[in-house]
Amino acid sequence: MKFRRGWIWYLAGLLLAIAAGVVAVLALRQAVPAAPPPAMPSRPIVVARQAIAAQQVVSLDAVQVQDLPLDQIPSGAIFRVEDAAGKFSLQPVEAGQPLLAQNLVTLSGSSGTITTTGNLSALLPEGKIGVVLPVSDLLGKSGLVKAGDYIDVLASLSVASSTENKGGQVTLMTIQYVQVVKTLEQASASSSNNQPPPPPQILGLVVAVDPQDAVTLKYLADAGANVSVSLRPPKLSSIFDLVPVTINYLADRFRIQAPSLLP
């Protein structure tokens, strides 16, 4: 009997020791904090500190630098505040959103390049392709047409006819409401006597068009058409239904009559 009671007390003590050990282990686990998850790699980019309206110059106090995970940084993100401040914003930017290089334009007279993930293809709207429109007219060469502007393409070309006394020059507005995404410039030679350098020479405009319109512009260039551009105000997006202009159109509209031969 005494032997059996001894075993009972022995088992009871063993169970109490095991229970105490389990409680101690649980207490230690709760006391030691879990290791934090590994930090995701990030990089500081420029975001809007406040809302920035379209067609507005970005001020220095309107932007700030914020760390974002690498997998959340969009194409065209800007990494230096000085690359955004003073630029012209083509699109509105909400507070906290990243500023994108394809939506910023360098104002006339400023210089430098933007440190960014973007390139020329990133400037093109979805569904559009970029082509170079050579410029030879005064407006196109003036440098007044900037990236972000919208233009219309006018062309004059000679049309031949197999019918006698038919044919002649036709002038028409071809492609309308075309966005300029970049200007192609040739730097002018540096001036002497500490004078500021002359403005760069405009060689052409990179425009975003539909593929079919790109083929149309290519045909006009190869056919030797005299091409010029017209500049639209920011809020004019209408597509005009215009009549091509010929000598007959001018004669009918302005009541031009052929002069009589002098005796």
BALOBA-1460 file (C-alpha; in Angstrom, 3 decimals):
// residues 263
<rec num="1" residu="m" x="0.000" y="0.000" z="0.000"/>
<rec num="2" residu="k" x="2.796" y="2.353" z="0.919"/>
<rec num="3" residu="f" x="4.540" y="1.414" z="-2.346"/>
<rec num="4" residu="r" x="1.445" y="2.293" z="-4.419"/>
<rec num="5" residu="r" x="1.057" y="5.639" z="-2.627"/>
<rec num="6" residu="g" x="4.679" y="6.423" z="-3.402"/>
<rec num="7" residu="w" x="4.131" y="5.872" z="-7.118"/>
<rec num="8" residu="i" x="1.028" y="8.081" z="-7.098"/>
<rec num="9" residu="w" x="2.986" y="10.924" z="-5.493"/>
<rec num="10" residu="y" x="5.820" y="10.368" z="-7.957"/>
<rec num="11" residu="l" x="3.492" y="10.566" z="-10.990"/>
<rec num="12" residu="a" x="1.752" y="13.634" z="-9.588"/>
<rec num="13" residu="g" x="5.094" y="15.389" z="-9.157"/>
<rec num="14" residu="l" x="6.159" y="14.435" z="-12.692"/>
<rec num="15" residu="l" x="2.938" y="15.843" z="-14.189"/>
<rec num="16" residu="l" x="3.365" y="19.063" z="-12.242"/>
<rec num="17" residu="a" x="6.938" y="19.401" z="-13.515"/>
<rec num="18" residu="i" x="5.835" y="18.860" z="-17.120"/>
<rec num="19" residu="a" x="3.015" y="21.420" z="-16.747"/>
<rec num="20" residu="a" x="5.433" y="23.936" z="-15.245"/>
<rec num="21" residu="g" x="7.828" y="23.408" z="-18.157"/>
<rec num="22" residu="v" x="5.082" y="23.976" z="-20.723"/>
<rec num="23" residu="v" x="4.000" y="27.177" z="-18.983"/>
<rec num="24" residu="a" x="7.598" y="28.402" z="-18.882"/>
<rec num="25" residu="v" x="8.099" y="27.734" z="-22.613"/>
<rec num="26" residu="l" x="4.889" y="29.591" z="-23.510"/>
<rec num="27" residu="a" x="5.888" y="32.504" z="-21.323"/>
<rec num="28" residu="l" x="9.296" y="32.726" z="-22.994"/>
<rec num="29" residu="r" x="7.719" y="32.692" z="-26.467"/>
<rec num="30" residu="q" x="5.456" y="35.560" z="-25.544"/>
<rec num="31" residu="a" x="8.287" y="37.519" z="-23.990"/>
<rec num="32" residu="v" x="10.609" y="37.248" z="-27.015"/>
<rec num="33" residu="p" x="9.237" y="39.365" z="-29.974"/>
<rec num="34" residu="a" x="8.966" y="37.709" z="-33.361"/>
<rec num="35" residu="a" x="11.580" y="38.660" z="-35.928"/>
<rec num="36" residu="p" x="10.287" y="41.411" z="-38.249"/>
<rec num="37" residu="p" x="9.761" y="40.456" z="-41.923"/>
<rec num="38" residu="p" x="12.586" y="41.482" z="-44.279"/>
<rec num="39" residu="a" x="12.175" y="45.028" z="-45.609"/>
<rec num="40" residu="m" x="11.204" y="45.376" z="-49.272"/>
<rec num="41" residu="p" x="13.808" y="47.254" z="-51.367"/>
<rec num="42" residu="s" x="12.659" y="50.808" z="-52.035"/>
<rec num="43" residu="r" x="13.812" y="54.016" z="-53.709"/>
<rec num="44" residu="p" x="12.887" y="57.672" z="-53.126"/>
<rec num="45" residu="i" x="10.858" y="59.267" z="-55.941"/>
<rec num="46" residu="v" x="9.227" y="62.672" z="-56.395"/>
<rec num="47" residu="v" x="5.513" y="62.876" z="-55.520"/>
<rec num="48" residu="a" x="3.072" y="65.764" z="-55.290"/>
<rec num="49" residu="r" x="2.880" y="67.349" z="-51.841"/>
<rec num="50" residu="q" x="-0.350" y="69.031" z="-52.961"/>
<rec num="51" residu="a" x="-2.645" y="68.812" z="-55.964"/>
<rec num="52" residu="i" x="-1.077" y="70.180" z="-59.153"/>
<rec num="53" residu="a" x="-3.398" y="71.370" z="-61.924"/>
<rec num="54" residu="a" x="-2.801" y="70.719" z="-65.620"/>
<rec num="55" residu="q" x="-1.073" y="73.468" z="-67.618"/>
<rec num="56" residu="q" x="0.649" y="74.738" z="-64.462"/>
<rec num="57" residu="v" x="4.277" y="75.298" z="-63.539"/>
<rec num="58" residu="v" x="5.364" y="72.922" z="-60.758"/>
<rec num="59" residu="s" x="6.630" y="74.915" z="-57.782"/>
<rec num="60" residu="l" x="9.292" y="73.623" z="-55.412"/>
<rec num="61" residu="d" x="6.943" y="73.550" z="-52.425"/>
<rec num="62" residu="a" x="4.379" y="71.489" z="-54.378"/>
<rec num="63" residu="v" x="6.582" y="68.362" z="-54.493"/>
<rec num="64" residu="q" x="8.421" y="66.146" z="-52.043"/>
<rec num="65" residu="v" x="10.456" y="62.941" z="-51.987"/>
<rec num="66" residu="q" x="8.843" y="59.725" z="-50.762"/>
<rec num="67" residu="d" x="10.155" y="56.149" z="-50.550"/>
<rec num="68" residu="l" x="8.223" y="53.574" z="-52.572"/>
<rec num="69" residu="p" x="8.862" y="49.838" z="-53.033"/>
<rec num="70" residu="l" x="10.601" y="49.125" z="-56.306"/>
<rec num="71" residu="d" x="7.666" y="47.087" z="-57.620"/>
<rec num="72" residu="q" x="5.338" y="50.080" z="-57.110"/>
<rec num="73" residu="i" x="7.439" y="52.695" z="-58.932"/>
<rec num="74" residu="p" x="5.756" y="53.544" z="-62.280"/>
<rec num="75" residu="s" x="7.576" y="54.041" z="-65.561"/>
<rec num="76" residu="g" x="8.654" y="57.643" z="-65.943"/>
<rec num="77" residu="a" x="9.026" y="58.288" z="-62.205"/>
<rec num="78" residu="i" x="11.385" y="61.138" z="-61.314"/>
<rec num="79" residu="f" x="14.083" y="60.751" z="-58.691"/>
<rec num="80" residu="r" x="15.273" y="64.324" z="-58.107"/>
<rec num="81" residu="v" x="13.163" y="67.278" z="-56.940"/>
<rec num="82" residu="e" x="15.116" y="69.681" z="-59.155"/>
<rec num="83" residu="d" x="14.002" y="67.692" z="-62.204"/>
<rec num="84" residu="a" x="10.353" y="68.462" z="-61.443"/>
<rec num="85" residu="a" x="10.412" y="71.970" z="-59.993"/>
<rec num="86" residu="g" x="10.000" y="74.646" z="-62.644"/>
<rec num="87" residu="k" x="8.653" y="72.228" z="-65.253"/>
<rec num="88" residu="f" x="5.251" y="72.631" z="-66.952"/>
<rec num="89" residu="s" x="2.718" y="69.941" z="-66.040"/>
<rec num="90" residu="l" x="0.640" y="68.608" z="-68.938"/>
<rec num="91" residu="q" x="-1.675" y="66.518" z="-66.746"/>
<rec num="92" residu="p" x="-3.223" y="67.067" z="-63.300"/>
<rec num="93" residu="v" x="-1.484" y="65.313" z="-60.393"/>
<rec num="94" residu="e" x="-3.274" y="64.467" z="-57.154"/>
<rec num="95" residu="a" x="-1.553" y="64.895" z="-53.792"/>
<rec num="96" residu="g" x="0.621" y="61.869" z="-53.050"/>
<rec num="97" residu="q" x="0.804" y="60.705" z="-56.679"/>
<rec num="98" residu="p" x="4.197" y="60.324" z="-58.415"/>
<rec num="99" residu="l" x="5.163" y="62.927" z="-61.002"/>
<rec num="100" residu="l" x="5.991" y="61.360" z="-64.376"/>
<rec num="101" residu="a" x="8.559" y="62.663" z="-66.839"/>
<rec num="102" residu="q" x="6.230" y="62.119" z="-69.808"/>
<rec num="103" residu="n" x="3.775" y="64.604" z="-68.277"/>
<rec num="104" residu="l" x="6.336" y="67.372" z="-67.695"/>
<rec num="105" residu="v" x="7.709" y="69.823" z="-70.243"/>
<rec num="106" residu="t" x="10.856" y="71.920" z="-69.958"/>
<rec num="107" residu="l" x="10.010" y="75.593" z="-70.366"/>
<rec num="108" residu="s" x="11.799" y="77.691" z="-72.945"/>
<rec num="109" residu="g" x="15.125" y="78.963" z="-71.703"/>
<rec num="110" residu="s" x="15.774" y="76.163" z="-69.212"/>
<rec num="111" residu="s" x="18.247" y="73.378" z="-69.758"/>
<rec num="112" residu="g" x="19.272" y="70.021" z="-68.441"/>
<rec num="113" residu="t" x="17.904" y="66.515" z="-68.609"/>
<rec num="114" residu="i" x="15.513" y="64.673" z="-66.341"/>
<rec num="115" residu="t" x="16.759" y="61.666" z="-64.354"/>
<rec num="116" residu="t" x="13.891" y="59.227" z="-64.849"/>
<rec num="117" residu="t" x="12.868" y="55.711" z="-65.831"/>
<rec num="118" residu="g" x="10.987" y="57.036" z="-68.892"/>
<rec num="119" residu="n" x="11.977" y="57.329" z="-72.562"/>
<rec num="120" residu="l" x="10.404" y="58.659" z="-75.750"/>
<rec num="121" residu="s" x="8.082" y="55.691" z="-76.156"/>
<rec num="122" residu="a" x="6.678" y="56.401" z="-72.687"/>
<rec num="123" residu="l" x="5.521" y="59.816" z="-73.918"/>
<rec num="124" residu="l" x="3.125" y="58.281" z="-76.455"/>
<rec num="125" residu="p" x="-0.563" y="57.903" z="-75.520"/>
<rec num="126" residu="e" x="-2.050" y="54.423" z="-75.659"/>
<rec num="127" residu="g" x="-2.922" y="53.333" z="-79.203"/>
<rec num="128" residu="k" x="-0.711" y="55.983" z="-80.846"/>
<rec num="129" residu="i" x="2.648" y="55.784" z="-82.588"/>
<rec num="130" residu="g" x="5.264" y="58.471" z="-82.888"/>
<rec num="131" residu="v" x="6.384" y="59.931" z="-86.226"/>
<rec num="132" residu="v" x="8.506" y="62.933" z="-87.106"/>
<rec num="133" residu="l" x="6.758" y="65.769" z="-88.927"/>
<rec num="134" residu="p" x="9.415" y="67.862" z="-90.675"/>
<rec num="135" residu="v" x="8.702" y="71.579" z="-90.386"/>
<rec num="136" residu="s" x="9.426" y="74.227" z="-92.986"/>
<rec num="137" residu="d" x="6.713" y="76.813" z="-92.251"/>
<rec num="138" residu="l" x="7.296" y="79.859" z="-90.058"/>
<rec num="139" residu="l" x="5.155" y="78.658" z="-87.141"/>
<rec num="140" residu="g" x="6.745" y="75.227" z="-87.055"/>
<rec num="141" residu="k" x="10.273" y="76.654" z="-87.157"/>
<rec num="142" residu="s" x="9.587" y="79.470" z="-84.702"/>
<rec num="143" residu="g" x="9.921" y="77.301" z="-81.595"/>
<rec num="144" residu="l" x="6.521" y="78.478" z="-80.365"/>
<rec num="145" residu="v" x="5.038" y="74.985" z="-80.779"/>
<rec num="146" residu="k" x="5.943" y="73.048" z="-77.630"/>
<rec num="147" residu="a" x="5.621" y="69.475" z="-76.430"/>
<rec num="148" residu="g" x="2.089" y="68.974" z="-75.149"/>
<rec num="149" residu="d" x="0.523" y="71.311" z="-77.718"/>
<rec num="150" residu="y" x="-2.082" y="70.127" z="-80.209"/>
<rec num="151" residu="i" x="-1.784" y="71.017" z="-83.879"/>
<rec num="152" residu="d" x="-3.495" y="70.475" z="-87.231"/>
<rec num="153" residu="v" x="-1.557" y="69.509" z="-90.344"/>
<rec num="154" residu="l" x="-2.286" y="71.482" z="-93.520"/>
<rec num="155" residu="a" x="-0.948" y="70.435" z="-96.913"/>
<rec num="156" residu="s" x="-0.921" y="71.801" z="-100.461"/>
<rec num="157" residu="l" x="-0.148" y="69.518" z="-103.378"/>
<rec num="158" residu="s" x="-0.672" y="69.385" z="-107.122"/>
<rec num="159" residu="v" x="-3.306" y="66.975" z="-108.382"/>
<rec num="160" residu="a" x="-3.081" y="65.798" z="-112.001"/>
<rec num="161" residu="s" x="-6.031" y="64.660" z="-114.095"/>
<rec num="162" residu="s" x="-6.364" y="62.677" z="-117.300"/>
<rec num="163" residu="t" x="-9.139" y="65.048" z="-118.393"/>
<rec num="164" residu="e" x="-8.124" y="68.116" z="-120.331"/>
<rec num="165" residu="n" x="-8.197" y="71.398" z="-118.381"/>
<rec num="166" residu="k" x="-8.534" y="69.508" z="-115.114"/>
<rec num="167" residu="g" x="-6.181" y="69.337" z="-112.152"/>
<rec num="168" residu="g" x="-4.187" y="71.884" z="-110.216"/>
<rec num="169" residu="q" x="-3.247" y="72.737" z="-106.643"/>
<rec num="170" residu="v" x="-5.385" y="71.521" z="-103.750"/>
<rec num="171" residu="t" x="-4.977" y="72.742" z="-100.162"/>
<rec num="172" residu="l" x="-6.621" y="70.849" z="-97.315"/>
<rec num="173" residu="m" x="-6.460" y="70.230" z="-93.584"/>
<rec num="174" residu="t" x="-5.339" y="66.618" z="-93.337"/>
<rec num="175" residu="i" x="-4.747" y="65.300" z="-89.805"/>
<rec num="176" residu="q" x="-6.464" y="67.200" z="-86.998"/>
<rec num="177" residu="y" x="-5.948" y="67.492" z="-83.251"/>
<rec num="178" residu="v" x="-2.482" y="65.929" z="-83.218"/>
<rec num="179" residu="q" x="-0.469" y="65.942" z="-80.001"/>
<rec num="180" residu="v" x="3.153" y="67.063" z="-80.095"/>
<rec num="181" residu="v" x="5.201" y="64.888" z="-77.752"/>
<rec num="182" residu="k" x="8.674" y="66.282" z="-78.477"/>
<rec num="183" residu="t" x="10.470" y="68.849" z="-80.597"/>
<rec num="184" residu="l" x="13.598" y="67.908" z="-82.532"/>
<rec num="185" residu="e" x="16.156" y="70.661" z="-82.139"/>
<rec num="186" residu="q" x="19.603" y="71.383" z="-83.487"/>
<rec num="187" residu="a" x="21.767" y="73.412" z="-81.148"/>
<rec num="188" residu="s" x="22.918" y="76.717" z="-82.578"/>
<rec num="189" residu="a" x="26.564" y="77.688" z="-82.694"/>
<rec num="190" residu="s" x="27.778" y="79.430" z="-79.568"/>
<rec num="191" residu="s" x="27.957" y="83.191" z="-79.814"/>
<rec num="192" residu="s" x="30.963" y="85.333" z="-79.038"/>
<rec num="193" residu="n" x="31.439" y="88.427" z="-76.880"/>
<rec num="194" residu="n" x="29.675" y="86.750" z="-73.944"/>
<rec num="195" residu="q" x="26.326" y="87.043" z="-75.694"/>
<rec num="196" residu="p" x="23.611" y="84.462" z="-74.930"/>
<rec num="197" residu="p" x="23.459" y="81.668" z="-77.522"/>
<rec num="198" residu="p" x="20.733" y="81.934" z="-80.146"/>
<rec num="199" residu="p" x="17.696" y="79.649" z="-79.767"/>
<rec num="200" residu="p" x="18.061" y="76.142" z="-81.209"/>
<rec num="201" residu="q" x="16.845" y="75.432" z="-84.728"/>
<rec num="202" residu="i" x="13.653" y="73.376" z="-84.887"/>
<rec num="203" residu="l" x="14.038" y="70.486" z="-87.329"/>
<rec num="204" residu="g" x="10.769" y="68.667" z="-86.762"/>
<rec num="205" residu="l" x="7.972" y="67.747" z="-84.390"/>
<rec num="206" residu="v" x="7.456" y="64.256" z="-82.971"/>
<rec num="207" residu="v" x="3.689" y="63.759" z="-83.063"/>
<rec num="208" residu="a" x="1.454" y="60.971" z="-81.732"/>
<rec num="209" residu="v" x="-0.923" y="59.692" z="-84.395"/>
<rec num="210" residu="d" x="-2.926" y="56.647" z="-85.423"/>
<rec num="211" residu="p" x="-1.015" y="54.204" z="-87.672"/>
<rec num="212" residu="q" x="-3.170" y="55.135" z="-90.692"/>
<rec num="213" residu="d" x="-2.464" y="58.827" z="-90.121"/>
<rec num="214" residu="a" x="1.241" y="58.011" z="-89.970"/>
<rec num="215" residu="v" x="1.020" y="56.493" z="-93.449"/>
<rec num="216" residu="t" x="-0.871" y="59.584" z="-94.650"/>
<rec num="217" residu="l" x="1.860" y="61.897" z="-93.387"/>
<rec num="218" residu="k" x="4.495" y="59.695" z="-95.028"/>
<rec num="219" residu="y" x="2.695" y="59.926" z="-98.387"/>
<rec num="220" residu="l" x="2.445" y="63.712" z="-98.187"/>
<rec num="221" residu="a" x="6.163" y="63.968" z="-97.463"/>
<rec num="222" residu="d" x="7.106" y="61.609" z="-100.310"/>
<rec num="223" residu="a" x="4.752" y="63.402" z="-102.724"/>
<rec num="224" residu="g" x="6.477" y="66.709" z="-102.087"/>
<rec num="225" residu="a" x="3.460" y="68.397" z="-100.486"/>
<rec num="226" residu="n" x="3.956" y="71.796" z="-98.909"/>
<rec num="227" residu="v" x="3.099" y="71.025" z="-95.265"/>
<rec num="228" residu="s" x="2.440" y="73.535" z="-92.484"/>
<rec num="229" residu="v" x="0.892" y="73.394" z="-89.026"/>
<rec num="230" residu="s" x="-1.754" y="75.350" z="-87.156"/>
<rec num="231" residu="l" x="-1.712" y="75.629" z="-83.356"/>
<rec num="232" residu="r" x="-4.814" y="74.977" z="-81.244"/>
<rec num="233" residu="p" x="-5.753" y="76.614" z="-77.933"/>
<rec num="234" residu="p" x="-5.850" y="74.208" z="-74.976"/>
<rec num="235" residu="k" x="-9.627" y="73.662" z="-74.889"/>
<rec num="236" residu="l" x="-10.308" y="73.340" z="-78.627"/>
<rec num="237" residu="s" x="-10.610" y="69.634" z="-79.466"/>
<rec num="238" residu="s" x="-13.276" y="69.762" z="-82.211"/>
<rec num="239" residu="i" x="-12.744" y="67.955" z="-85.496"/>
<rec num="240" residu="f" x="-13.598" y="70.325" z="-88.357"/>
<rec num="241" residu="d" x="-15.482" y="69.326" z="-91.509"/>
<rec num="242" residu="l" x="-13.716" y="71.496" z="-94.077"/>
<rec num="243" residu="v" x="-13.847" y="71.812" z="-97.843"/>
<rec num="244" residu="p" x="-10.545" y="71.404" z="-99.716"/>
<rec num="245" residu="v" x="-9.530" y="74.668" z="-101.338"/>
<rec num="246" residu="t" x="-8.898" y="74.865" z="-105.095"/>
<rec num="247" residu="i" x="-8.866" y="77.741" z="-107.572"/>
<rec num="248" residu="n" x="-12.511" y="76.966" z="-108.310"/>
<rec num="249" residu="y" x="-13.411" y="77.258" z="-104.645"/>
<rec num="250" residu="l" x="-11.685" y="80.633" z="-104.401"/>
<rec num="251" residu="a" x="-13.393" y="81.854" z="-107.594"/>
<rec num="252" residu="d" x="-16.834" y="80.873" z="-106.308"/>
<rec num="253" residu="r" x="-16.342" y="82.186" z="-102.769"/>
<rec num="254" residu="f" x="-14.784" y="85.529" z="-103.665"/>
<rec num="255" residu="r" x="-16.568" y="85.892" z="-107.030"/>
<rec num="256" residu="i" x="-13.353" y="86.033" z="-108.969"/>
<rec num="257" residu="q" x="-13.806" y="86.542" z="-112.672"/>
<rec num="258" residu="a" x="-11.152" y="86.123" z="-115.309"/>
<rec num="259" residu="p" x="-10.171" y="89.532" z="-116.656"/>
<rec num="260" residu="s" x="-11.000" y="90.348" z="-120.248"/>
<rec num="261" residu="l" x="-8.185" y="90.687" z="-122.735"/>
<rec num="262" residu="l" x="-7.219" y="94.274" z="-123.467"/>
<rec num="263" residu="p" x="-7.704" y="95.420" z="-127.042"/>
